[in-house]
Amino acid sequence: MVSSTFKEESDVLDITLPRAGSATAQSLDYSLISITAEGTIYFEGNEINEEGLRTALALLIEESTESKVVLRADAGADFGVVIRAVDIARNVGVVQLSIPTDPLVAPQEVQ
């Protein structure tokens, strides 16, 4: 699994990404899973439940086993929902799963 920052021209959902010191900027051709702070799951911008996510990802992998998937989860999202989405992706055969974060900004020195 990769932790990265992703440049997107427009974010449909308001998601605050967690921060990670090892994050690097990347641009990929990928399918997008989003999880809001309230725990709502979206696939390619459409609200979906866990079974719908399983079906959508299975169809994606059926088309290409090399499909890339990015899971953008709000920093305030229920960790259980995020882990279930990761588990669903892995169970249907997604091997290229990335979870983006925002870069960790070092605290300013107090003068």
Order of alpha helices (4+ residues) and beta strands (2+ residues): beta-beta-beta-beta-beta-beta-alpha-beta-alpha-beta-beta
